[in-house]
Structures are given as structure tokens and as C-alpha cells.
Amino acid sequence: MGSPCDWQVTKQKVAQRGKHILETGQWSDCKFIVGQEPHQQILEGHKLFLAMSSPVFEAMFFGGMAEKNDPIPIRDVQPEAFKALLEYIYTDNIDLGSFELACELCYCAKKYMLPFLVEECTKFLWSDLSPKKACRAYEFAKLFEEPVLMEKCLQIICTKTNSVLSKPSFEEIEVGTLVTVFEQEELEINSEIELFSAAERWAKAECSRKGLDAEDSKSLRSVIGNALTKIRFLTLTPQEFAEGPARSSLLNQDEAFAILMNISSSESRWPMPEGFSSNNQSRVKPLKQHPTMGDLSTIGVIASTSGASGTSSSNNMLSEGQAPTSLSKLNSRSSFQDNSWYAGPQNVAGSSMSLSNSSLNVVNNTLNMMGSGAAVEGGGVREGLKYYCLRSIVQQTDCLNTSVLDCSVAFNVDRNICVIGVQVPTQVQSQSLDRFAPMVPGSYTELLYAHLLDSDGSRLTYTHFTSRVNLGSLVEITFNRPVYIQRNKVYRVGVVFNKVGWYPMGACTQRMACDSVFFSFGVGNSADSVRDGLIRSIIFTY
């Protein structure tokens, strides 16, 4: 149905006119296919309206590498969230109907660099915090580097621990969050029995999600990671322990006996099981804290401290051309439609996230002790537990980036490893557009986005990076989180450069050995172009 004649005269405000053309599709000149099958939707838009609001859309439609697809695929965003994004762009109206939509829209706003929308979403998340949602909000805040929101979520977890543990949503959290909760010195609990019971419920739920036997001791321990070692068993009485944890499949008989002997006597000749806590001090019950208007005002700075404004420090810059990311597949949890934070196991078949998350905790602890870089020589150099698989360039050629320059390469390895980041080259000369201008020594501010995808194109980890770098060098980019990947499975690492200038690239060797790991590049069904030479090194550990 077409628009009535002279419809403009009935619309007093720009927002009213924007709403009309959005709803009717009048004069639309671009289309998006949003979401994943079977829930994809085709939405219409107007390039000028979108570019006027977002530098990412500006690069997508009017940059040097303007988007040619029609419709444009946006697979990493739920249709409802993209509709809400369009409504904000066209009308300035924000309708956040649920916690889940606010999370999804906040991600979308960060992707397309809309800092004011990020701020509004964060305020909503803050106002909607509850024991039921505290852990999910904490994971969201941690993933997108929102430190103030993280701290407030922890306050709720610590001051309302009993309520948090009792919610069914607690069984859906990440193992890293479980460890974080159990590490807190102040918790509102009456006994460590409550933590142990919550850990047991979580482990059984995780086994069910992974198709493991929820009554098998080995299966339970394989998913619980080191969370069990954070429980202070020595604060229990012998009777409490014997009637509770000692009967659980989470502990074997030797562990149960050793713990019971240590509870019974401080001079026991049986040592505590390896790694288990020897702390015999009960948790401190925290003072109740309530948000004040001052607390609420701090939410306004979250966007700037986390890079939402697009001007943050290294690894926080929110600028990307068109990033094929997937919020719904970041972790193996149920989808937003199921009222939980992460996508379910059915969405991550074959991805590295199907591995035990316990390994990830070990890596996270290890990475904190690592240095910041090492010289790279001859295919791979070990720095502590870091390895650099440096690819050799067979034939080099330079490429001019006039707006947005994206590159990627598919690869697999012959053993399980943990990918930490990548190395990419910096520009080879000053930002003069004269190809034959002499190289000028110096530095410039690099601006890029990097991600790691699984074989389905779903994002496993990513980072935004901005930093002052030297010309003609290699820069190390560390992902927001390390990711374990499985041998003989195809993954893809990609980088989007947003700085105008000349970059060195060319054909690289397709097979490289680094320490005892063998890498194959350019694998899979998709052919990589010469641009894959901009992915110089994969940084990993194992």
C-alpha cells in the first residue's frame, strides 16, 4: 500500500516523518537480511539516514569498499534488536521491553558505533538488575568491558547470594562466572554447603547440556573446572560435611576422606587434596548496599570507559566496516528467546566452545602472568607459554586502504591449541596517497578490528584496537578472550583496518610448523585472496 499524497504535511516533526518512511519503506535504497534461519527477516532502510547516524554504515555504503550485496546479510543480530536500532536511528525513540533485548541492542549499538544508544541500554540494564539477572548481566558486562556494570553486578551477587544461587538461571552461567562467585571474600551465605550444592546443580546442568552422564563423577569434574577448589570445606563441621559433600559424586572417596580428616583435626597427617582450599575462615557477610542517585549517574560514564564513544584506548576502539560476528554464538548457552544469555549447544555444533570450559580458566590464569611481546624469528618463538606462528611472505605487494580494508584467512591445526591473538603489519609509509612517495620514518595511530570465527562463520572472540604504532613493524593484537580450538577443524581469523594508508601484503606460505604444532592456511571451501598476507602471525598457547 502506497503512502497517501502530501503525507508530509501531516507530520510536524522529523521523527514522525522518519517513522513514516521506515514503516512504509518509501524511497528505501537498501535491504538487510537479518538473523539466522529459520528466523531471518528482510528489513528495508535508507542509506543516507543510516550513514548520517553511524560511521560504520557510512563506510558500508559510501566508503572505498562499499557493500555490494543486496540484501546485506546481518547474521549476528536478532531481527527484533535490528528493528529497535532502526527505530532509534529514524525516530530517536528507544523501546527496551526486556533485559534480553537491551543486551542484544547494546551489542548492536556498539557494533555500529552509536554511543548514546549504548548508554541508554546500559542504564536500562542497570535499572533492571535483580538476583535472577545479576550473573547474566555480569557476563555481558565482562564480555563488552563495562567495568562499572560488572562491579554493580558483583555487589548484588555478594549481598544477595542466597537468592542468586537459588535461581534456575544460576545453572546456566559460565564456569568462569562460577569461579568468580566462589572466589569472593564476602558472600551472603550461612554455610559453604550452599556453594557446594549450587556447584553440584550447575555441574549436572552443564553435563546435560554437553550430553554427558550427569551422575558420573568424571563427567562432573570435567566440567566444574577449578570452581570446586574455591569452596572452603574446612569451615564445615564433620557432620555437615559427612551428610552433604562427602556423599556427592563431585568428590571421590580419597578426597572426601582427606577433607574429613582435616576438618576433624587441624593436625591431621592427611594433606588436603591437591589444589583444594585450606582456608578455614568463614566468609564475611557483606553490608547491604543500595544504589543511590550518585550510583545511577555513574552509568553515564560507562560508555566512555568501555570505548562506546569510539575514542577509547587500545583494544577498545569500536569501529568496524562490516564484521560477520555472532552474539548469539559467543558461548554455549540457550538463546535469547529462551530468556537466557548465551546460545544453546545446538548452535555451536563443531565449534571450539564445545570443549570443557575448565581449560579456559587455566589459560586465563596463565595469560595474566605473560609478558607483552617477544621478537619473532624463523616461524615461531616461544615467550614463556606464548608461541608465534609467523608466516613467511613468498611475494610481497602493497595495497592502498582508502577507507576500510578487510582481510581474513582460514586455517586448521593438527592438535588442540588456545588462540590468544594475531600479529599484523603496520603501514609501510606515511599516509600520503602518492604510491611512490619515499617512506617517512615515524608512527601513526592504528585503528582496526579483529575476530576469530568458527567454520559456520560464528564469532568466537574479537577485539577492537587503537594504539600509536611504528611504521614498517608488526603489531600484536590480543583478543578479548583466549579460545580453545580443536585439531583438524577449520577456523577463520579476520582483521578490518580502518586507517587510510599503504599496507604490505602478499602471498604467504600455506603451511607452517611452530614448535610441535602444524598450521595449514587457506583451507576450507572459501578461497583466500592475496589479502590474507595481512594476517602475519597467529599467537597461541597449549
Buried (B, 14 or more C-beta within 10 A) or exposed (E): EEBEEEBEEEBEEEBEBBBBBBEBEEEBEBBBBBBBEEEBEEBBBBBBBBBEBBBBBBBBBEBEBBBEEEBBBBBBBBBBBBBBBBBBBBBBEBEBEEBBBBBBBBBBBBBBBBBBBBBBBBBBBBEEBBBBBBBBBBBBBBBBBBEBBBEBBBBBBBBBBEBBBBBEBBBBBBBBBBBBBBEBEBBBBEBBBBBBBBBBBBBBBBBEBBEBEBEEBEBBBBBBBBBBBBBBBBBBEBEBBBEBBBEBBBBEEEBBBBBBBBBEEEEBEBEBBEEBBEBEEBBEBBEEEEBEEEBEEBBEEBBBBBBBBBEBEBBBBBBBBBBBBBBBBBBBBBBBEEBBBBBBBEBBEEBBBBBBBBBBBEBBEBBEEBEEBBEBEEBBBEBEBBBBBBBEBEEBEBBEBEBBBBBBBBBBBEEBBBBBBBBBBBBBBBBEEEEEEEEEEEEBEBBBBBBBBBBBBBBBBBBBBBBEBBBBEBBBBBBBBBBBBBEEBBBBBBBBBBBBBBBBBBBBBBEBEBBEBBBBBBBBEEEBEBBBBBBBBBBBBB
